[in-house]
Amino acid sequence: MKRVAFITGGSRGIGYGIAVQLALAGFDLAINGVRPLEAVTEAIEGLKSRGSDVIYVQGDVASPEARTRMLNEIKEYYGRLHVLVNNAGIAPRERKDILEATEESFTHLITTNLQGPYFLTQAVANWMLQQQGQYANFSGCIVNVSSISATVASVNRGEYCIAKAGLSMATQLWATRLGEFNIPVYEVRPGIIRTDMTAGVTDKYDKLIAEGLTVQKRWGTPEDVGKAVAALAKGDFPYSTGQVIMVDGGLTLSRL
């Protein structure tokens, strides 16, 4: 019986890159997104073509009711869950200097990018503990996809940085709490990744990368992030709970 992975925001961008690599690694998948099913059919079929059984669980991770419903759908269809990838996230609707940014934007970002994943992790962790009692060979893990913005300050999107910094601490908290149960929790921290979210700043980062912003002079890809997550999900880093995997082309290296 295949292991099952649940990827939030898994129908496009980084999430889809992760889903593809987990499919290639032999996982069956539950993919989450807020778009209607007909908008993600092509993505779902692409994953199925790689040999995975795939279900789409629509819902906003910021909503407690949606989180409960999504997990119930996974339980009903698969009856099991081994890997949670907290990938879903949003950018500010408007990039505003922190001297001008609104409380509404802050609340919206924190609820979606931090509060939602935190309490989804809580629910999944408790389900994983139940499964440990049911299956002697159960093996689970949780991966949080954050950002270099967890430590790199951008004053025109402070709410995003704070949410990602909080997710980084959440990784450490859950790794500590679940350590006794041998359920590792990891953080993958992407840098500049070419997705629809970064499409509007392509020219800016093309120039910065050419000028040496990253050690490896190219954009990152969803595949780069997906390969890192797949290695963690497969159990290739069994003694590294709580650790951060950088996928940033060396952007955050200290250099002279």
TORFI-983044 format. One record per atom (N, C-alpha, C): y, z, x; residue in three letters. Coordinates in steps of 0.05 Angstrom, whole numbers, plus 5000, padded with zeros to 4 digits. Last residue first. Layout:
BEGIN
YZXALA;...
***
This chain:
BEGIN
576750185636LEU;579250165650LEU;579949875655LEU;573550415576ARG;573850225598ARG;576650255610ARG;568750685534SER;571150745549SER;571350565573SER;566250305479LEU;565850395507LEU;568550465519LEU;566950075430THR;567850355433THR;567250465461THR;564749555435LEU;567549585429LEU;568549875436LEU;559549395444GLY;560949545466GLY;563849595460GLY;557649185398GLY;558149005420GLY;559649135443GLY;556149545359ASP;559049465361ASP;559649295384ASP;552549945337VAL;552149655336VAL;554849525336VAL;549750555357MET;552150385356MET;551350095355MET;546651055323ILE;546050805336ILE;548550625334ILE;546451745329VAL;548151515321VAL;547251275337VAL;541652235305GLN;543052075325GLN;544551835314GLN;538452525271GLY;541252595273GLY;542852425292GLY;532352465308THR;533752515283THR;536652605289THR;528852265346SER;531752225350SER;533352275325SER;523452165348TYR;524352415359TYR;527452415364TYR;522151645331PRO;521251875315PRO;522352145324PRO;523851085329PHE;525351295342PHE;524651565328PHE;520650755299ASP;520650705328ASP;522350915343ASP;519950745244GLY;519150985259GLY;519150955289GLY;521950365212LYS;519150335220LYS;518150575235LYS;527350525209ALA;525650545186ALA;522650525193ALA;529150385260LEU;529150665252LEU;527250705229LEU;528549825259ALA;527249985280ALA;527050275272ALA;531949705216ALA;529049665213ALA;527449815234ALA;536949815237VAL;535949975215VAL;532949945212VAL;537249405276ALA;537449695284ALA;536249865262ALA;536848945245LYS;534848995265LYS;534849295274LYS;541648985215GLY;538948995202GLY;536749065221GLY;545648895252VAL;545349155240VAL;542649195227VAL;544448355264ASP;544548555286ASP;544248835274ASP;544948115214GLU;542348125227GLU;542248335249GLU;550448125205PRO;548748305189PRO;545948325201PRO;553448105272THR;552347975247THR;550748185231THR;559448145311GLY;556848235303GLY;556048105277GLY;562847635349TRP;562547805325TRP;559747915323TRP;563147685420ARG;562547545395ARG;562647745372ARG;562647865477LYS;564847715465LYS;563947545441LYS;561348505491GLN;559948255484GLN;561748095467GLN;565748855490VAL;564448775515VAL;562848515512VAL;571548705451THR;568748785453THR;567648695480THR;576648535466LEU;576348775449LEU;573448885451LEU;577948075496GLY;576348295508GLY;576048545492GLY;580247645473GLU;581847785492GLU;580448025504GLU;576647495435ALA;577047315458ALA;578547445480ALA;577447915400ILE;574947895414ILE;575147715438ILE;582647785381LEU;582148035395LEU;579548025411LEU;581747285356LYS;583647315378LYS;583047565395LYS;578147435316ASP;577547215334ASP;579247245360ASP;581247805288TYR;579147895305TYR;578047685324TYR;585047465262LYS;585947695278LYS;583747775298LYS;581847105234ASP;583547005256ASP;584447235274ASP;579247455196THR;577847295216THR;579547215240THR;580647765154VAL;581847835181VAL;580447685203VAL;577947625109GLY;580847605109GLY;582147665135GLY;572647745119ALA;573447465119ALA;576447435120ALA;570348235118THR;572148185140THR;573247895140THR;567248205072MET;569248415074MET;571248365097MET;563547815082ASP;565647745064ASP;567847955065ASP;562547885154THR;561647895126THR;564047815108THR;561348025218ARG;562247795202ARG;561047805174ARG;563548645242ILE;561248485232ILE;562348265214ILE;565349065289ILE;566548835275ILE;564248645267ILE;560549565285GLY;563249495293GLY;564349275276GLY;556350055253PRO;557149785260PRO;560049765269PRO;552350555264ARG;555250525263ARG;556050245272ARG;547550925231VAL;548050665245VAL;550950605241VAL;544451545234GLU;546951395228GLU;547051145245GLU;538651855204TYR;540051715226TYR;542651605215TYR;533752335196VAL;536152215184VAL;537852105207VAL;526752455187PRO;529052405204PRO;531352275188PRO;522952935165ILE;524252705152ILE;526852645169ILE;520153405176ASN;519653165192ASN;520652915177ASN;521753865154PHE;519853705138PHE;519253445152PHE;525454075187GLU;522954225184GLU;520854065169GLU;529753705179GLY;528153705204GLY;525553845201GLY;533153725137LEU;530453595133LEU;528753595157LEU;537753965158ARG;536354085135ARG;533553975132ARG;539253615199THR;538653905205THR;537054025182THR;540153145172ALA;538153155193ALA;537353435199ALA;544253305138TRP;541653245127TRP;539453235148TRP;548353395177LEU;547553605159LEU;544753555148LEU;548852895202GLN;548053135218GLN;547053355200GLN;550452585159THR;548052515174THR;547052765189THR;555352825146ALA;553152845127ALA;550452785141ALA;558352655190MET;557552935188MET;555352975168MET;558652115173SER;557452185199SER;556652475200SER;561352155126LEU;558652065125LEU;557152125151LEU;566352305146GLY;564852495130GLY;561952415128GLY;567851835171ALA;567452075188ALA;565852285172ALA;568251515126LYS;566151455145LYS;565751695164LYS;572651755100ALA;570051745086ALA;567851695106ALA;576551685139ILE;575751955132ILE;573051955118ILE;577051125139CYS;576251265163CYS;575251545157CYS;578951045087TYR;576450925095TYR;575351075120TYR;583851295087GLU;581751395069GLU;579051285077GLU;586850995124GLY;585951265131GLY;583751365113GLY;588750475138ARG;586450515119ARG;585150795125ARG;592550465175ASN;593050305151ASN;590650315132ASN;590950725220VAL;592850865202VAL;593550705177VAL;584850825243SER;586350595233SER;588350705213SER;581251105297ALA;583251145276ALA;584650875270ALA;574551165304VAL;576751005313VAL;578850995291VAL;570451455280THR;571751575303THR;574251425313THR;568951165237ALA;568451455236ALA;569851595259ALA;569650635248SER;571950775237SER;571451075233SER;564850435260ILE;566350545283ILE;568850685273ILE;560950675205SER;562750485217SER;563950605242SER;554850755172SER;557650835172SER;559450615184SER;549250815138VAL;550850605152VAL;553750675150VAL;544051255145ASN;546851225135ASN;548251005151ASN;537451305128VAL;539351175146VAL;541951145133VAL;531751705126ILE;534251635113ILE;536051525134ILE;524551695116CYS;526951725132CYS;529351625116CYS;517551895111GLY;520151815101GLY;522351835121GLY;510951865099SER;512851855121SER;515451745110SER;504852165078PHE;507452065071PHE;509352085095PHE;499552315081ASN;500552155102ASN;503352045096ASN;498452615035ALA;498252745061ALA;499552585083ALA;502152644978TYR;500852454996TYR;500852575024TYR;504653064950GLN;502652894936GLN;500952734956GLN;508253304983GLY;506253474970GLY;504053324957GLY;511452874995GLN;509853005016GLN;507653185005GLN;513852794946GLN;511752604954GLN;510152714978GLN;517453214946GLN;515353214926GLN;513053024934GLN;520753034987LEU;519253284990LEU;516953304970LEU;522852584963MET;521152554987MET;519552804991MET;525952824924TRP;523752654916TRP;521852614939TRP;529753064956ASN;528053234940ASN;525653074930ASN;532052604978ALA;530752794995ALA;528952974979ALA;534452364933VAL;532152234947VAL;530652434964VAL;538452734921ALA;536452674902ALA;533952554915ALA;541452734970GLN;540352984959GLN;538052924940GLN;543052194972THR;541252304992THR;539952564983THR;546552194929LEU;544152024928LEU;542052124948LEU;550352534950PHE;548752634929PHE;546352454922PHE;552352194992TYR;551552474997TYR;549652574975TYR;553851704967PRO;551551724986PRO;550552004991PRO;558251924935GLY;555951784924GLY;553551794942GLY;561852144973GLN;560652314953GLN;558152184941GLN;562951655006LEU;561951915016LEU;560552084995LEU;564551194980ASN;563451175007ASN;562351435018ASN;566251344927THR;564251134931THR;562951144959THR;569751774935THR;567651794915THR;565451584920THR;573251584974ILE;571551814980ILE;569251824960ILE;575851154947LEU;574251104971LEU;572351334977LEU;578251414903HIS;576451194898HIS;574651154923HIS;581651784929THR;579551874912THR;577351664908THR;585151414955PHE;583651614970PHE;581151704954PHE;587551154912SER;585951004931SER;584151194947SER;590251604889GLU;588251454874GLU;586451294892GLU;593951734928GLU;591751914923GLU;589451784907GLU;596151184969THR;596051334944THR;593651524943THR;600151105029ALA;597651075014ALA;597451264990ALA;604451205062GLU;604951085036GLU;602451065018GLU;602851395110LEU;605351505099LEU;605851405070LEU;598651075122ILE;598051335111ILE;600551485102ILE;599550405100ASP;600050615120ASP;599650885107ASP;594450065065LYS;597150175066LYS;597250395087LYS;590949545041ARG;591249695066ARG;594149795067ARG;588249584977GLU;590549504993GLU;590649675018GLU;583249764966ARG;584249524952ARG;586649404966ARG;579249955022PRO;581549995004PRO;582349744991PRO;572249755016ALA;574749775031ALA;577049845012ALA;566050085001ILE;568249914994ILE;570549955014ILE;558850075006GLY;561450185012GLY;563649985004GLY;551950185016ALA;554150104998ALA;556750235005ALA;548050435047ASN;549750225059ASN;552150155042ASN;543350845059ASN;545950865046ASN;547950675059ASN;536950735051VAL;539050635068VAL;541650645052VAL;531051095049LEU;533651055036LEU;535550955057LEU;524151015046VAL;526550985062VAL;528950945044VAL;520051115009HIS;519751215036HIS;522351205052HIS;517851234945LEU;520151144960LEU;519951274988LEU;514051084884ARG;514351194911ARG;516851084925ARG;513550794838GLY;512251054839GLY;512551194866GLY;515450284825TYR;513850324849TYR;512350594850TYR;517650344772TYR;516550094782TYR;514550134805TYR;519250874764GLU;517650744744GLU;516250494755GLU;522350964810LYS;519951134805LYS;518150994785LYS;526450594802ILE;524650564825ILE;522050724821ILE;528750814756GLU;527650544755GLU;525750494778GLU;530451304775ASN;528351304754ASN;527151024752ASN;534451134809LEU;532051264821LEU;529751264800LEU;538050934771MET;536950754791MET;534350874803MET;539451394741ARG;538051174728ARG;536650994749ARG;542051704780THR;539651804767THR;538051574755THR;546351364791ARG;544551434812ARG;541851534801ARG;548951334741ALA;547751094753ALA;545751164774ALA;550651864737GLU;548851754717GLU;547451504728GLU;554351914780PRO;551852074779PRO;549751964760PRO;557251364812SER;556751484786SER;554151654786SER;557651124860ALA;559551334855ALA;558951484829ALA;554150704859VAL;553250944872VAL;555151174868VAL;553250334803ASP;555250424821ASP;554450694833ASP;547849854793GLY;549350104788GLY;551250174810GLY;541449564787GLN;544349534785GLN;545649804780GLN;536349424824VAL;537249654808VAL;540249654808VAL;531448954830TYR;534348994832TYR;535149214813TYR;525648924871ILE;526948974845ILE;529949024850ILE;520548564905VAL;523348644904VAL;524248704875VAL;515548504953ASP;516148544925ASP;518948664923ASP;516048045007SER;516548304995SER;516548284965SER;515847555033GLY;513347695029GLY;513647965016GLY;520147245036ARG;519347365061ARG;516947555057ARG;521447124985SER;520246905001SER;519247005028SER;524147574969LYS;521347534960LYS;519947324976LYS;529147454991LEU;527547685001LEU;524647654993LEU;530647024960GLY;530546994989GLY;528847215002GLY;530847244910GLU;528747054915GLU;528447004945GLU;535447564917ILE;532847694911ILE;530547504918ILE;539347174924ALA;538847364945ALA;536047494942ALA;539146914875GLU;538546764899GLU;537846954922GLU;540747334840THR;538047214838THR;537347064863THR;545647564834VAL;544147634858VAL;541347504859VAL;547747434786ALA;549347374809ALA;547847424835ALA;544147604748GLU;544347324753GLU;545947244777GLU;545048164748LEU;542648054760LEU;542947754766LEU;551948334765PRO;549748284746PRO;547448144760PRO;553848794818ARG;553948534805ARG;551648504785ARG;552949244846VAL;554349274821VAL;554549014805VAL;546449394874GLY;549049274875GLY;550349314848GLY;540349504910ASN;542449594892ASN;544949434895ASN;533549384914ILE;536149294922ILE;538149384901ILE;527649584939ALA;529349624916ALA;532149574926ALA;521849274969LEU;524649344969LEU;525749394940LEU;516649355018ASP;517549274991ASP;520249394987ASP;516449185088PHE;517049375066PHE;517349225040PHE;515548875133GLY;513348935116GLY;513849135094GLY;519548685164ALA;518048905175ALA;515849005157ALA;521948315131LEU;520348215153LEU;518648425166LEU;524548695099ALA;522548525087ALA;520748415109ALA;528148895136LEU;526049075125LEU;523848915112LEU;531248445144GLN;529748545167GLN;527548745157GLN;533548385093VAL;531848165105VAL;530148275127VAL;536448855088ALA;534248805070ALA;532348585081ALA;540448785126ILE;538449005129ILE;536048945112ILE;543148355104GLY;541948325130GLY;539848545136GLY;544848605057TYR;542848395055TYR;541548345082TYR;548548965079GLY;546249055064GLY;544048855062GLY;552448635102ILE;550748795119ILE;548248885104ILE;552348135050GLY;553548255073GLY;551548405091GLY;548448314991ARG;550148145007ARG;551048285032ARG;545148684966SER;544948404957SER;546748214973SER;545449234976GLY;543549064991GLY;543448774984GLY;547849704961GLY;549449484970GLY;547849274985GLY;542450094985THR;544750074968THR;546549854979THR;535750004989ILE;538149935003ILE;540449914983ILE;529750314995PHE;531850284976PHE;534450234992PHE;523050135011ALA;525750205020ALA;527750134998ALA;516250315014VAL;518450214998VAL;521150315009VAL;510250095045ARG;512350285043ARG;514650155028ARG;504349825012LYS;506749795029LYS;508650035024LYS;497650005017MET;500050005000MET;502550005018MET;
***
